[in-house]
Amino acid sequence: MEPNVNPWKANLTNGLILGFIGIVYTLIMYFLNLSFNQLQGWAFILIQIVVLFFLVKSYRDNYKHGYINFGQALGAGVIISLYSAILMAVFTYILYTVIDTGLLEKQLAFTEEQMLKRGMTQAQVDAGMAFNAKIMKPAIMAPLSIFGSMLGGVIMSLIVAIFVRKEGNPLIDMSDK
């Protein structure tokens, strides 16, 4: 246990773990034909929060001598989320360009169906679909997914940091000095 550990280096493995869990989950949902199921999306958010909790706790216990303040826990969670988001962006690109080149058309059709179910007019649907067709390209979706994943990662990290933080007595514990 080093006194001044680099959080970027210490959390690389944790970020890769979270990213690979995301890839495996996505592939399972893809092969079960549940990619467009809203419930599985909520289930994955819950899985991410639980896994992120244990990864930040692991960082606290293995690199921070069992103590971590809210800001350090939040930072660790954001770093883990960033590594995971980058890995998932690469996977997203591979999914849409190599694994299933027709998935994009399926997703556009699903989006159009959802717009019609909401009672949107045909003109609104056409305008929305024209916009979606422009941005729903693997080369655009992959980098944009990093931003979306990071927004979710920050929110999840805020939640996790509340429960992982464990501050010691500064007069007794001088491990951060």
C-alpha positions as CSV (number, residue, x, y, z in Angstrom):
1,M,0.0,0.0,0.0
2,E,1.7,3.2,-1.2
3,P,1.0,6.4,0.7
4,N,0.5,8.5,-2.5
5,V,-1.0,6.3,-5.1
6,N,-1.9,7.6,-8.5
7,P,-5.7,7.1,-8.8
8,W,-5.6,6.9,-12.6
9,K,-3.2,4.0,-12.4
10,A,-4.8,2.3,-9.4
11,N,-8.3,2.4,-11.0
12,L,-7.3,1.2,-14.5
13,T,-8.1,-2.4,-13.7
14,N,-11.3,-1.5,-12.0
15,G,-12.4,0.5,-15.1
16,L,-11.6,-2.4,-17.3
17,I,-13.6,-4.8,-15.1
18,L,-16.6,-2.5,-15.2
19,G,-16.2,-2.2,-19.0
20,F,-16.0,-5.9,-19.6
21,I,-19.0,-6.5,-17.4
22,G,-20.8,-4.0,-19.6
23,I,-19.7,-5.8,-22.8
24,V,-20.7,-9.2,-21.5
25,Y,-24.1,-7.8,-20.4
26,T,-24.6,-6.1,-23.8
27,L,-23.7,-9.3,-25.7
28,I,-26.1,-11.4,-23.5
29,M,-28.9,-9.0,-24.1
30,Y,-28.1,-8.9,-27.9
31,F,-28.1,-12.7,-28.2
32,L,-31.3,-12.9,-26.2
33,N,-32.8,-10.3,-28.5
34,L,-33.5,-7.9,-25.6
35,S,-31.3,-5.0,-26.8
36,F,-34.3,-2.7,-27.1
37,N,-36.0,-3.8,-23.9
38,Q,-36.3,-0.8,-21.5
39,L,-36.4,-3.0,-18.4
40,Q,-33.0,-4.5,-19.2
41,G,-31.6,-0.9,-19.4
42,W,-32.7,-0.2,-15.9
43,A,-31.4,-3.6,-14.7
44,F,-28.0,-2.7,-16.1
45,I,-27.9,0.6,-14.3
46,L,-28.5,-1.2,-11.1
47,I,-25.8,-3.7,-11.9
48,Q,-23.4,-0.9,-12.7
49,I,-24.1,0.9,-9.4
50,V,-23.5,-2.3,-7.4
51,V,-20.3,-3.2,-9.3
52,L,-19.0,0.4,-9.0
53,F,-19.7,0.3,-5.3
54,F,-17.5,-2.8,-4.9
55,L,-14.8,-1.4,-7.2
56,V,-14.5,1.9,-5.3
57,K,-14.6,0.0,-2.0
58,S,-11.7,-2.1,-3.3
59,Y,-9.8,1.0,-4.2
60,R,-10.4,2.4,-0.7
61,D,-9.3,-0.8,1.0
62,N,-6.3,-1.7,-1.2
63,Y,-4.9,1.8,-1.9
64,K,-6.2,4.2,0.6
65,H,-5.6,2.3,3.9
66,G,-9.3,1.7,4.4
67,Y,-10.1,5.4,4.5
68,I,-11.4,7.6,1.7
69,N,-13.2,10.9,1.8
70,F,-16.2,11.7,-0.4
71,G,-14.2,13.6,-3.0
72,Q,-11.7,10.8,-3.4
73,A,-14.4,8.2,-3.7
74,L,-16.2,10.4,-6.2
75,G,-13.0,10.8,-8.2
76,A,-12.3,7.1,-8.2
77,G,-15.8,6.4,-9.4
78,V,-15.5,8.9,-12.2
79,I,-12.1,7.5,-13.3
80,I,-13.5,4.0,-13.3
81,S,-16.5,5.2,-15.3
82,L,-14.2,6.9,-17.8
83,Y,-12.1,3.8,-18.5
84,S,-15.3,1.8,-18.7
85,A,-16.9,4.4,-21.1
86,I,-13.9,4.3,-23.4
87,L,-13.9,0.5,-23.5
88,M,-17.7,0.5,-24.2
89,A,-17.3,3.1,-27.0
90,V,-14.8,0.8,-28.8
91,F,-17.2,-2.1,-28.3
92,T,-20.1,-0.1,-29.6
93,Y,-18.2,0.7,-32.7
94,I,-17.3,-3.0,-33.2
95,L,-20.9,-4.1,-32.5
96,Y,-22.4,-1.8,-35.2
97,T,-19.7,-2.3,-37.8
98,V,-18.6,-5.9,-37.4
99,I,-20.9,-8.0,-35.2
100,D,-24.2,-6.8,-36.6
101,T,-24.2,-4.3,-39.5
102,G,-28.0,-4.4,-39.6
103,L,-28.4,-3.4,-36.0
104,L,-28.5,0.3,-36.8
105,E,-31.5,-0.2,-39.1
106,K,-33.3,-2.2,-36.4
107,Q,-32.6,0.6,-33.9
108,L,-33.9,3.3,-36.2
109,A,-37.1,1.2,-36.9
110,F,-37.6,0.7,-33.1
111,T,-37.1,4.5,-32.6
112,E,-39.7,5.3,-35.2
113,E,-42.1,2.8,-33.7
114,Q,-41.7,4.4,-30.3
115,M,-42.3,7.9,-31.7
116,L,-45.5,6.7,-33.3
117,K,-46.7,5.0,-30.1
118,R,-46.2,8.3,-28.2
119,G,-48.7,9.9,-30.6
120,M,-46.4,12.1,-32.5
121,T,-47.6,13.3,-35.9
122,Q,-46.0,11.9,-39.1
123,A,-44.2,15.3,-39.7
124,Q,-42.7,15.1,-36.2
125,V,-41.7,11.5,-36.7
126,D,-40.1,12.3,-40.1
127,A,-38.2,15.3,-38.6
128,G,-37.0,13.1,-35.7
129,M,-36.0,10.3,-37.9
130,A,-34.1,12.6,-40.2
131,F,-32.1,13.8,-37.3
132,N,-31.5,10.3,-35.9
133,A,-30.3,9.1,-39.3
134,K,-27.6,11.8,-39.3
135,I,-26.2,11.0,-35.8
136,M,-26.8,7.3,-35.6
137,K,-23.7,6.2,-37.3
138,P,-21.1,4.1,-35.5
139,A,-18.4,6.6,-35.9
140,I,-20.6,9.3,-34.2
141,M,-22.3,7.0,-31.7
142,A,-19.1,5.6,-30.2
143,P,-17.7,9.0,-29.1
144,L,-21.1,10.3,-28.1
145,S,-21.5,7.2,-25.9
146,I,-18.5,8.3,-23.9
147,F,-20.2,11.5,-22.9
148,G,-23.5,9.7,-22.1
149,S,-21.7,7.1,-20.1
150,M,-19.7,9.7,-18.2
151,L,-22.9,11.6,-17.3
152,G,-24.3,8.4,-15.9
153,G,-21.0,7.5,-14.3
154,V,-20.8,10.8,-12.4
155,I,-24.3,10.3,-11.1
156,M,-23.6,6.7,-10.1
157,S,-20.3,7.8,-8.5
158,L,-22.1,10.5,-6.4
159,I,-24.4,7.8,-5.1
160,V,-21.6,5.3,-4.5
161,A,-19.3,7.9,-2.8
162,I,-22.0,8.5,-0.2
163,F,-21.8,4.8,0.9
164,V,-18.1,4.1,0.4
165,R,-16.6,7.1,2.1
166,K,-14.9,6.3,5.4
167,E,-13.0,9.0,7.1
168,G,-10.6,8.4,9.9
169,N,-9.5,10.6,12.7
170,P,-7.1,13.1,11.2
171,L,-5.2,13.5,14.5
172,I,-4.5,9.8,14.6
173,D,-4.4,8.7,10.9
174,M,-1.7,10.6,9.1
175,S,-1.7,8.2,6.0
176,D,-2.5,11.0,3.5
177,K,0.3,13.3,4.6
